[in-house]
Amino acid sequence: MEAPAPPPQRLTPWFGVTGLLLLATLLAAAFVQVRQYALLSTTVQYQDDYLVLSLYQLETEYLRLREQWRQDVEPTVGTPAQLQLRYDIFVSRVTLLRTERANRLLRQVTGYEQALRQIDRFTARADLYLSAQPRGPLSPQAARALLDELIALSDPIHQLLLDASHQVAAQVSERQDKVRQHNQIGLALTGFLSAMVLVFAIIALRQMRKLEQRRRHLEALADELRDARIEAEAASHAKSEFLADMSHELRTPLHGLLGMLALLRQPQADPAQSAAWLQTADESAAHLLRLLDDILDLAKLESGTLALAPQVVDLPALLQEVQALMLPQATAKGLALELRMDERLPTHVRLDPTRTRQVLYNLLNNAIKFSERGSIVLGCRARSTEDGQRQLEFDVTDSGIGMDPTTVDRLFQRFTRADDPLVRRQGGTGLGLAISRNLAQLMDGELLVRSMPGAGSVFSFHCPLVPAAAVQPAPAPADAAHAGGLRVLVAEDHPVNRLYLGALLERLGHHGHQVGNGLEAVQAMREQPFDLVLMDVHMPVMDGVTATEAIRALPAPASRIPIIALTADVFADTRERCLRAGIDEVMTKPVSLEALSALFARHAGAPPQPAHPPAAEAAATAPGLIDHAALAAVTELMGAARSPALYGDFFAQADAAAHRMRDAMRDADTDRLREAAHAVKGAALNLGLPALADAAAVLNRDAGTLGAPQLALAVQRFEELVLATRRLCEAEGIVEA
């Protein structure tokens, strides 16, 4: 049951409050800026007007004084009151010109100092008669003389007024421009601050959304981990049950075998009874072998090491062979076994006959096992998928007990089987259908089932329909036979592997051209013709898959040349990548003389050559530091004189690979570590050093998933195996000490 989704989280209210406060602050700052601009402009304007007004009043009072002086130029008794008043007002206006602000404003005006001196001279003489403490009465003669001096002040005072007005106007304009610029800068800063606050708000909002998404992701991950834990516990429980069932399944035929052998040891047994016991022992042994084969197949499928071997197959003959093999078992239970094949199907198709038989055997065996009466039908016809691809469809229809939907849903799960008492009574490991589905998927197909309790079941096995005419082996090149061998391009980055492949080609009578990476392989294909390409998958600069795609893009005939991938990587996704890129066949390292000869026969029409058993088969039967059977094959291939140098070069490169692994582990570069391990793995397999190859394979496969301590131990284990293998080779004279 899925956990309920967490409720959506609302943003904290403090975020909205903060946004409102920021908005209010920005509005207040804008209002203050505008108000300041108006106040500064008004203040400057009023102060400058005051100075200009003072100058105008000075000239006005001067004119009034002059007119009053002319009227009273002939004073009768003392100084007239009006003249005295006008003089006092004039002097007060002159005093205003001596303030600090007036001096700062008017000192740059031309004639300012001279005008003040003239005014000072006039006032100094006039004070003798018109000051608060006059020294004497103003006589007509003195009045006329002072009037002349007063009239002489007209031009300086007027010019001073004009110049000062211009100066004040210029300063006022300059100040207003500066104030305006300052206010514009302030407004720009306010706008910039507003933009920055807006950006900050956006960033904060995005960050909060990311945090919210991360929280939800962590909650979902926690739910997934909880579900995974529950599934793991269920799988562990199912595995425990499976192991218990498997122990029972293995023990039953084993006990039967041992019991029959014990009976056969009795000397008084008659020949007829001994033959029956022997047959029972043989059946028990065959049953035990089938159980072990199922376990081995499942292990290979789970590890990705099970590879297909497609070839041209006579389809009617294959189906008739399956029917003939299963017919006695069906007849013994009183069941009819029918074969129905669509006549429109091609006679010859390309598929893996061994694995196809295995799937059909499992389906028919289950159908016979769980059917008590009626018939079983094995059908074969063509079908089209939704995307237009053609497929073969094998149907196994039985009249057995059937299954409910719950049983169907978990039918193909590993370590499970139906809980029906009849199923338990019939026995079986529950592995056959899981293996069959995995095999179907490995063949780019599927295994489906339709069933109802009491109404029987229909198992449908689909796989691609490839007519044999579309995949016939390419004819031998016209010039290959005349040249005395094939021209083979070998793309391999490891020098030891290049030397080994060169020796294989030489033994088979072919001519090899070797390059160190995919880019050099593409360049070689542009420059000269070849009959076949042996392409390593993992290489520096350009890997084998990319190089194949580039070769397929070249003009004919280079684009149509057979390309064979050589790899120690047995994962299914690597094989699929190779085939999608246009590689004709994927060949797993180590490469033996026999396998290479058969390869040339399939793809280039070269006659097969007698060869020794593959090194991989020998290694599989004699694991250890050294596979002496494979070693003997390499020594015979290379010659006793060249073998020590070959192994010496390998160990030197293995030491260098160990150093690269240490550096990669220090830099936490698992990809570089895997590349170093992969290069050693293929060469070790070719040279018959299975333990070292296995250690390199573990690093190549698990470097990305192991923790740092486990990875360090794996690298240390690899280094120890390099040292131990070298010492053993030196002790046996395989490599020079």
C-alpha positions in Angstrom: 0.0 0.0 0.0 1.5 3.3 -1.0 2.1 6.0 1.6 -0.2 9.0 1.4 1.4 12.0 -0.3 2.6 14.7 2.1 0.3 17.8 2.2 1.6 20.8 0.3 3.6 23.1 2.5 2.6 26.8 2.6 5.3 29.5 2.6 6.1 31.0 6.0 4.0 34.2 6.7 7.2 36.0 7.6 8.1 36.0 4.0 5.0 38.1 3.1 5.5 40.4 6.1 9.1 41.0 5.1 8.0 41.8 1.5 5.4 44.3 2.7 8.0 46.0 5.0 10.4 46.3 2.1 7.8 47.8 -0.1 6.8 50.3 2.5 10.4 51.2 3.1 11.0 51.8 -0.7 7.9 54.0 -0.9 9.0 56.0 2.0 12.5 56.5 0.5 11.0 57.6 -2.8 8.8 60.1 -1.0 11.7 61.5 1.0 13.8 61.9 -2.2 11.1 63.8 -4.0 10.4 66.0 -1.0 14.1 66.7 -0.5 14.4 67.7 -4.1 11.6 70.2 -3.8 12.9 71.7 -0.5 16.5 72.1 -1.8 15.3 73.8 -4.9 13.0 76.2 -2.9 15.7 77.0 -0.4 18.4 77.8 -3.0 15.9 79.9 -4.9 14.9 82.0 -1.9 18.4 82.6 -0.7 19.6 83.8 -4.1 16.5 86.0 -4.5 17.4 87.7 -1.2 20.8 88.7 -2.4 19.5 90.0 -5.7 16.8 91.9 -3.8 19.4 93.5 -1.5 21.3 94.8 -4.5 18.2 96.2 -6.1 17.3 97.9 -2.8 20.8 99.4 -2.6 20.4 101.0 -6.1 16.9 102.1 -5.2 18.0 103.8 -2.0 20.9 105.3 -3.9 18.5 106.9 -6.4 16.2 108.1 -3.6 19.2 109.6 -1.7 20.4 111.3 -4.9 17.0 112.8 -5.6 16.5 113.9 -2.0 20.0 115.4 -2.0 19.3 117.5 -5.1 16.1 118.8 -3.4 18.0 119.7 -0.3 21.3 120.9 -1.8 20.7 124.4 -0.2 20.0 123.6 3.4 18.9 126.5 5.4 19.3 125.4 9.0 21.2 122.1 9.6 20.5 118.9 7.8 17.0 118.2 6.5 15.3 115.2 8.2 14.4 113.5 4.9 18.0 113.7 3.7 19.3 112.3 6.9 16.8 109.4 6.7 17.7 108.6 3.2 21.4 108.7 4.0 21.0 106.3 6.9 19.0 103.9 4.8 21.6 104.0 2.1 24.4 103.4 4.6 22.5 100.4 6.0 22.1 98.9 2.5 25.8 99.4 1.9 26.5 97.6 5.1 24.7 94.5 3.7 27.3 94.3 1.0 30.0 93.7 3.6 28.5 90.4 4.9 30.4 87.1 4.5 27.7 85.7 2.1 27.8 88.9 0.0 31.6 88.9 -0.1 31.6 85.2 -1.1 29.1 86.0 -3.9 30.4 89.3 -5.2 34.2 89.0 -4.9 34.3 87.4 -8.3 32.3 90.4 -9.8 34.5 92.8 -11.9 34.6 96.3 -10.3 33.2 95.1 -6.9 36.2 96.3 -4.8 36.5 99.6 -6.7 32.8 100.3 -6.3 33.1 99.6 -2.6 36.0 101.9 -2.3 34.2 104.8 -4.1 31.2 104.2 -1.8 33.5 104.2 1.2 35.1 107.5 0.2 31.6 109.1 -0.2 30.3 107.7 3.1 33.5 108.7 4.9 33.1 112.4 3.8 29.3 112.4 4.2 29.7 111.0 7.8 31.3 114.3 8.8 27.9 115.9 8.4 25.3 113.1 8.4 26.6 110.6 11.0 25.2 110.2 14.5 27.9 112.5 15.8 28.5 115.0 13.0 31.5 117.3 13.2 29.7 120.2 11.7 26.6 121.4 9.9 26.1 120.5 6.2 26.9 123.7 4.3 25.6 124.4 0.8 29.2 124.2 -0.5 29.7 120.8 1.2 26.3 119.6 0.0 27.1 120.4 -3.6 30.5 118.8 -3.4 29.0 115.6 -1.9 26.2 115.6 -4.5 28.8 115.5 -7.2 30.5 112.5 -5.6 27.1 110.9 -5.1 26.2 111.3 -8.7 29.6 109.8 -9.7 28.5 106.6 -7.8 25.6 106.0 -10.2 27.5 104.0 -12.8 29.6 101.8 -10.4 26.5 100.9 -8.4 24.4 100.2 -11.4 27.2 98.1 -13.0 27.7 96.3 -9.7 24.0 95.4 -9.6 24.1 94.1 -13.2 27.3 92.0 -12.7 26.1 90.7 -9.3 22.7 89.7 -10.8 24.5 87.8 -13.6 26.8 86.2 -11.1 23.9 85.2 -8.8 21.9 83.9 -11.7 24.8 81.7 -12.9 25.5 80.3 -9.4 21.8 79.6 -8.8 21.7 77.7 -12.1 24.8 75.8 -11.3 23.6 74.9 -7.9 20.2 73.8 -9.2 21.9 71.6 -11.8 24.0 70.0 -9.1 21.0 69.5 -6.8 19.1 68.0 -9.7 22.0 65.7 -10.6 22.3 64.6 -6.9 18.6 63.9 -6.7 18.7 62.0 -10.0 21.5 59.9 -8.6 19.6 59.4 -5.4 16.5 58.3 -7.4 18.7 56.0 -9.5 20.2 54.5 -6.4 16.7 54.0 -5.0 15.7 52.3 -8.3 18.8 50.1 -8.2 18.1 49.2 -4.5 14.5 48.4 -5.5 15.8 46.1 -8.3 18.2 44.4 -6.0 15.6 43.9 -3.4 13.3 42.4 -6.0 16.1 40.1 -7.2 16.8 39.1 -3.7 13.2 38.4 -3.1 13.0 36.2 -6.3 16.2 34.3 -5.3 14.8 33.8 -1.8 11.5 32.6 -3.2 13.3 30.1 -5.6 15.5 28.9 -2.8 12.5 28.3 -0.6 10.8 26.4 -3.4 14.0 24.3 -3.9 14.0 23.6 -0.2 10.4 22.6 -0.4 11.1 20.3 -3.4 14.0 18.8 -1.6 12.0 18.1 1.5 9.3 16.4 -0.6 12.0 14.5 -2.5 13.5 13.3 0.8 10.1 12.3 2.0 9.5 10.4 -1.2 12.9 8.8 -0.9 12.2 7.8 2.6 8.9 6.2 1.4 10.8 4.4 -1.4 13.4 3.2 1.1 10.7 1.9 3.4 9.1 0.1 0.5 12.4 -1.2 -0.6 13.1 -2.5 2.9 9.7 -4.2 2.9 10.4 -5.7 -0.5 13.9 -6.8 0.6 12.5 -8.4 3.7 9.9 -10.1 1.6 12.5 -11.2 -1.0 14.7 -12.5 1.8 11.8 -14.5 3.2 11.0 -15.8 -0.3 14.7 -16.7 -0.8 14.7 -18.6 2.5 11.6 -20.5 1.4 13.2 -21.1 -1.9 16.4 -22.4 -0.3 14.3 -24.7 1.8 12.4 -25.9 -1.3 15.6 -26.2 -3.3 17.2 -28.2 -0.5 14.2 -30.6 -0.6 14.3 -30.7 -4.5 18.0 -31.5 -4.6 17.8 -34.0 -1.8 15.0 -36.0 -3.4 16.8 -37.0 -6.6 20.1 -37.3 -4.7 18.5 -39.7 -2.2 17.0 -41.7 -5.0 20.3 -41.9 -6.8 22.2 -42.9 -3.6 19.4 -45.5 -2.7 19.6 -47.1 -6.2 23.4 -47.2 -6.0 23.2 -48.9 -2.6 20.7 -51.5 -4.0 23.0 -52.1 -7.0 25.8 -53.0 -4.6 23.8 -56.0 -3.3 25.1 -59.2 -4.9 21.9 -61.1 -4.8 20.0 -58.7 -7.1 18.8 -60.2 -10.4 19.7 -58.6 -13.7 16.2 -57.4 -14.5 15.8 -55.7 -11.1 19.3 -54.2 -11.4 18.4 -52.7 -14.8 15.3 -51.1 -13.2 17.4 -49.7 -10.4 19.9 -48.4 -12.8 17.3 -46.7 -14.9 15.8 -45.1 -11.7 19.3 -43.9 -10.7 19.9 -42.5 -14.2 16.5 -40.6 -14.0 17.4 -39.3 -10.6 20.8 -38.1 -11.9 19.2 -36.5 -14.9 16.6 -34.7 -12.6 19.5 -33.5 -10.4 21.4 -32.3 -13.4 18.3 -30.3 -14.6 18.0 -28.7 -11.2 21.6 -27.6 -11.2 21.3 -26.4 -14.8 18.4 -24.2 -13.7 20.3 -22.7 -10.9 23.3 -22.1 -13.1 21.2 -20.5 -15.8 19.5 -18.2 -13.3 22.9 -17.2 -11.9 24.2 -16.4 -15.4 21.1 -14.4 -16.2 21.3 -12.3 -13.0 25.0 -11.6 -13.5 24.6 -10.8 -17.2 27.1 -13.4 -18.3 24.7 -15.6 -20.4 25.2 -14.8 -24.1 23.1 -15.8 -27.0 24.5 -17.6 -30.1 22.0 -16.8 -32.9 22.3 -18.8 -36.1 20.3 -20.0 -39.1 17.7 -22.5 -37.9 15.3 -24.8 -39.7 12.1 -23.7 -37.9 9.8 -26.7 -38.7 12.6 -29.1 -37.8 13.2 -27.3 -34.5 9.5 -27.4 -33.5 9.2 -31.1 -34.6 12.2 -31.9 -32.5 10.7 -30.2 -29.4 7.4 -32.0 -30.0 9.1 -35.4 -30.4 11.1 -34.9 -27.2 8.1 -33.9 -25.0 5.6 -36.4 -26.6 6.6 -39.4 -24.4 6.1 -37.4 -21.3 2.6 -36.2 -22.5 1.6 -39.6 -23.7 2.5 -41.1 -20.3 -0.2 -38.9 -18.7 -2.7 -39.5 -21.5 -2.4 -36.1 -23.0 -2.3 -35.2 -26.7 0.5 -33.0 -27.8 -0.3 -31.1 -31.1 1.9 -28.9 -33.3 0.3 -26.1 -35.2 2.6 -24.0 -37.4 1.5 -21.2 -39.8 2.4 -22.2 -43.3 3.2 -18.6 -44.2 6.2 -18.6 -41.9 9.7 -18.7 -43.5 11.3 -22.1 -43.3 14.6 -20.8 -42.1 15.0 -18.0 -39.4 17.8 -16.6 -37.4 17.6 -17.3 -33.6 19.4 -19.1 -30.8 18.1 -22.7 -31.1 19.4 -23.8 -27.7 17.7 -21.1 -25.7 14.6 -21.3 -27.8 14.3 -25.0 -27.1 14.9 -24.3 -23.4 12.0 -21.8 -23.2 9.7 -24.2 -25.1 10.8 -27.2 -23.0 10.0 -25.2 -19.8 6.6 -24.1 -21.1 5.6 -27.6 -22.3 7.0 -29.3 -19.2 4.8 -27.0 -17.0 1.8 -27.6 -19.3 2.2 -31.4 -19.0 2.9 -31.3 -15.3 -0.3 -29.3 -14.4 -2.7 -30.9 -16.9 -4.5 -34.1 -15.9 -6.5 -34.6 -19.1 -7.2 -33.0 -22.5 -4.5 -31.8 -24.9 -1.6 -29.4 -25.2 -1.0 -27.4 -28.3 2.3 -25.9 -29.4 1.6 -23.2 -31.9 3.9 -20.9 -34.0 2.9 -18.0 -36.1 3.9 -14.5 -37.2 2.7 -11.3 -35.6 3.2 -7.5 -36.0 3.9 -5.2 -33.1 2.4 -1.7 -32.7 5.5 -0.2 -34.2 5.4 -2.5 -37.3 8.1 -5.0 -36.3 7.7 -8.6 -37.2 7.8 -11.2 -34.4 7.6 -14.9 -34.0 5.0 -16.0 -31.5 5.1 -19.4 -29.9 2.0 -20.4 -28.0 1.7 -23.3 -25.5 -2.0 -23.9 -24.7 -3.0 -26.4 -22.0 -6.2 -27.7 -20.4 -4.8 -27.7 -16.9 -5.8 -26.3 -13.5 -5.3 -22.6 -14.5 -4.4 -19.8 -12.2 -6.1 -16.8 -10.5 -4.9 -13.2 -11.2 -2.9 -13.1 -8.0 -0.9 -16.1 -9.0 -0.4 -14.8 -12.5 0.9 -11.4 -11.1 3.7 -13.1 -9.2 4.3 -16.1 -11.5 7.5 -14.8 -13.0 9.1 -13.5 -9.8 12.3 -15.2 -8.8 12.1 -17.6 -5.8 8.3 -17.8 -5.9 5.8 -20.3 -7.2 2.1 -20.9 -6.9 0.8 -21.9 -3.5 -1.8 -24.3 -4.8 -1.6 -27.7 -3.2 -1.5 -29.4 -6.6 1.5 -27.3 -7.5 3.2 -28.4 -4.3 2.3 -32.0 -5.0 3.7 -31.8 -8.6 7.0 -30.4 -7.3 9.4 -28.1 -9.1 11.8 -25.3 -8.1 9.8 -22.4 -9.4 12.8 -21.3 -11.5 11.7 -22.5 -15.0 9.3 -19.6 -15.7 11.6 -16.9 -14.3 14.5 -18.3 -16.5 12.2 -18.5 -19.5 11.1 -14.8 -19.1 14.7 -13.7 -18.7 15.7 -15.7 -21.8 12.8 -14.2 -23.8 13.9 -10.6 -22.8 17.5 -11.5 -23.6 16.3 -12.4 -27.1 14.5 -8.9 -27.4 11.2 -10.6 -26.8 8.7 -11.3 -24.0 6.9 -14.1 -22.2 3.2 -13.5 -21.4 0.4 -15.6 -19.9 -3.4 -15.7 -20.0 -5.1 -18.0 -17.5 -8.3 -18.6 -15.5 -8.8 -21.1 -12.7 -10.1 -24.4 -14.1 -9.9 -23.2 -17.7 -6.2 -23.8 -18.5 -3.5 -21.4 -19.4 -1.9 -20.0 -22.5 1.8 -19.0 -22.4 3.0 -16.8 -25.3 6.7 -16.5 -26.2 7.6 -13.6 -28.6 10.9 -13.0 -30.3 12.0 -11.0 -33.4 11.3 -12.7 -36.7 14.5 -12.5 -38.8 14.3 -14.5 -42.1 17.5 -16.4 -42.9 17.9 -14.7 -46.2 18.4 -11.3 -44.4 21.3 -12.7 -42.3 23.2 -15.1 -44.6 26.9 -15.0 -44.1 28.8 -12.7 -46.4 30.6 -14.4 -49.3 34.3 -14.6 -49.2 36.0 -11.5 -50.7 37.0 -12.1 -54.3 40.6 -11.1 -53.6 41.0 -12.8 -50.3 41.6 -16.2 -51.7 44.1 -14.8 -54.2 46.0 -12.9 -51.6 46.5 -16.0 -49.5 44.6 -14.8 -46.5 42.3 -12.1 -45.1 43.3 -8.6 -44.5 42.2 -7.9 -40.9 42.2 -4.6 -39.1 42.8 -5.0 -35.4 41.8 -2.1 -33.2 43.1 -2.8 -29.6 44.6 -0.4 -27.1 46.5 -3.0 -25.0 49.8 -3.9 -26.5 49.8 -7.5 -25.1 46.4 -8.1 -26.6 47.7 -6.7 -30.0 50.6 -9.1 -29.9 48.4 -12.0 -29.0 45.9 -11.3 -31.7 48.7 -10.8 -34.2 50.0 -14.2 -33.4 46.6 -15.8 -33.8 46.1 -14.2 -37.2 49.6 -15.3 -38.3 48.8 -18.9 -37.2 45.6 -18.8 -39.3 47.4 -17.4 -42.3 45.8 -14.0 -42.3 47.4 -10.5 -42.4 46.7 -8.1 -39.5 47.0 -4.3 -39.4 47.0 -3.1 -35.8 46.0 0.3 -34.4 45.7 1.5 -30.9 42.3 3.3 -30.8 39.1 3.8 -32.7 40.2 7.1 -34.3 43.2 5.3 -35.9 40.9 2.5 -37.0 38.6 4.9 -38.9 41.6 6.6 -40.5 43.0 3.2 -41.6 39.6 2.3 -43.1 39.7 5.5 -45.2 43.3 4.7 -46.4 43.2 1.0 -47.4 40.8 -1.9 -47.9 40.2 -4.6 -45.4 38.1 -7.8 -45.3 37.2 -7.7 -41.6 37.6 -5.6 -38.5 38.3 -6.8 -35.0 37.2 -3.9 -32.8 37.9 -3.6 -29.1 35.0 -1.9 -27.4 36.8 0.1 -24.6 39.6 2.2 -26.1 41.0 5.7 -25.4 40.5 8.7 -27.8 37.6 6.9 -29.5 35.9 3.8 -28.3 34.9 0.9 -30.5 31.2 1.7 -30.6 31.8 5.3 -31.8 34.4 4.1 -34.3 31.9 1.6 -35.7 29.3 4.3 -36.2 32.0 6.4 -38.0 32.9 3.5 -40.3 29.3 2.8 -41.1 29.0 6.4 -42.3 31.9 5.9 -44.8 31.2 5.4 -48.5 30.8 1.8 -49.7 32.5 -0.7 -49.7 34.2 0.4 -46.4 30.8 0.9 -44.7 29.7 -2.7 -45.4 32.8 -4.5 -44.0 32.1 -7.0 -41.2 33.0 -5.6 -37.8 33.4 -7.9 -34.8 33.5 -6.5 -31.3 36.1 -7.9 -28.9 35.3 -7.3 -25.2 35.7 -8.7 -21.8 32.6 -6.9 -20.8 29.8 -9.4 -20.7 26.9 -7.1 -19.7 23.8 -7.2 -21.8 23.7 -3.4 -22.3 27.2 -3.4 -23.8 26.1 -6.0 -26.3 23.0 -4.0 -27.2 25.1 -0.8 -27.7 27.4 -2.7 -30.0 24.6 -4.1 -32.1 22.8 -0.8 -32.4 26.0 0.8 -33.6 26.2 -1.6 -36.5 28.6 -4.3 -35.1 27.9 -7.6 -36.7 28.8 -9.9 -33.8 30.1 -9.5 -30.2 32.9 -11.8 -29.3 33.8 -12.3 -25.6 37.5 -12.3 -24.6 39.6 -14.4 -24.3 39.8 -15.1 -28.0 40.9 -18.6 -29.0 42.3 -19.9 -32.2 39.3 -22.1 -32.8 36.8 -19.3 -32.1 38.6 -16.9 -34.3 38.8 -19.5 -37.2 35.0 -20.1 -36.9 34.4 -16.3 -36.9 36.3 -15.9 -40.1 34.4 -18.7 -41.6 31.0 -17.2 -40.7 31.8 -13.6 -41.8 34.4 -13.7 -44.5 34.1 -17.2 -46.0 37.5 -18.2 -44.9 37.9 -22.0 -44.6 38.1 -23.1 -40.9 41.5 -24.1 -39.6 42.2 -26.8 -37.0 42.8 -25.1 -33.7 43.3 -25.9 -30.0 40.5 -25.8 -27.4 39.7 -22.3 -26.3 41.6 -21.0 -23.4 38.4 -19.9 -21.7 37.1 -23.4 -21.5 40.3 -24.7 -20.0 40.3 -21.8 -17.5 36.8 -22.6 -16.5 37.8 -26.2 -15.5 41.1 -25.3 -13.8 40.8 -22.0 -11.9 43.8 -20.6 -10.0 46.7 -18.3 -10.5 47.8 -20.0 -13.7 45.7 -22.0 -16.2 48.4 -24.3 -17.5 46.2 -25.5 -20.5 45.8 -22.0 -21.7 49.4 -21.3 -21.0 50.4 -24.2 -23.1 48.2 -22.9 -25.9 49.8 -19.4 -25.7 53.3 -20.9 -25.6 52.6 -23.1 -28.7 51.1 -20.1 -30.5 53.8 -17.6 -29.6 56.8 -20.0 -29.5 59.0 -20.7 -26.5 61.3 -17.8 -27.3 58.7 -15.1 -27.6 56.4 -16.2 -24.7 58.6 -14.9 -21.8 58.8 -11.4 -23.3 55.0 -11.4 -23.8 54.4 -12.3 -20.2 57.0 -9.8 -19.0 55.4 -7.0 -20.9 52.0 -8.0 -19.4 53.3 -7.8 -15.8 55.0 -4.5 -16.4 51.7 -3.1 -17.7 49.8 -4.7 -14.8 52.1 -2.9 -12.4 51.5 0.4 -14.2 47.7 -0.3 -14.1 47.9 -0.8 -10.3 49.7 2.6 -10.0 46.9 4.2 -12.1 44.3 2.5 -9.9 45.9 4.0 -6.8 46.0 7.5 -8.4 42.5 7.2 -9.5 41.3 6.0 -6.1 43.1 9.0 -4.5 41.4 11.4 -6.9 38.0 9.6 -6.5 38.0 8.9 -10.2 36.2 5.5 -10.5 35.9 5.8 -14.3 39.7 5.9 -14.7 40.1 3.0 -12.2 37.6 0.9 -14.2 39.5 1.6 -17.4 42.7 0.5 -15.9 41.1 -2.7 -14.6 39.4 -3.4 -17.9 42.6 -3.3 -19.8 44.2 -5.9 -17.5 41.2 -8.2 -17.5 41.2 -9.0 -21.2 44.9 -9.5 -21.4 44.9 -11.8 -18.3 42.2 -13.9 -19.8 44.1 -14.3 -23.1 47.3 -15.3 -21.3 45.7 -17.9 -19.0 45.8 -16.0 -15.7 42.2 -16.4 -14.4 42.7 -15.2 -10.8 44.2 -12.0 -11.9 41.5 -11.6 -14.6 38.8 -12.2 -12.0 40.3 -9.5 -9.6 40.4 -7.0 -12.5 36.8 -7.9 -13.5 35.6 -7.2 -9.9 37.2 -3.8 -10.0 35.9 -3.1 -13.5 32.3 -4.1 -12.5 32.0 -2.8 -8.9 34.3 0.3 -8.7 31.4 2.6 -9.0 29.4 0.9 -6.2 32.0 -0.1 -3.6 32.7 2.1 -0.6 36.2 3.6 -0.2 37.4 0.9 2.3 36.1 -2.0 0.1 37.6 -0.4 -3.0 41.0 0.0 -1.3 40.9 -3.7 -0.3 40.0 -4.7 -3.9 42.9 -2.7 -5.3 45.2 -4.2 -2.7 44.0 -7.7 -3.6 44.7 -6.9 -7.2 48.3 -5.8 -6.4 48.9 -8.9 -4.3 47.6 -11.2 -7.1 49.9 -9.4 -9.6 52.9 -10.0 -7.3 51.9 -13.6 -6.5 51.2 -14.5 -10.2 54.5 -13.0 -11.3 56.5 -15.0 -8.7 54.7 -18.2 -9.7 55.4 -17.5 -13.4 59.1 -16.8 -12.5 59.3 -20.0 -10.5 57.9 -22.0 -13.4 60.1 -20.3 -15.9 57.2 -18.6 -17.8 58.8 -15.2 -17.4 62.4 -14.2 -16.7 63.1 -13.4 -13.1 
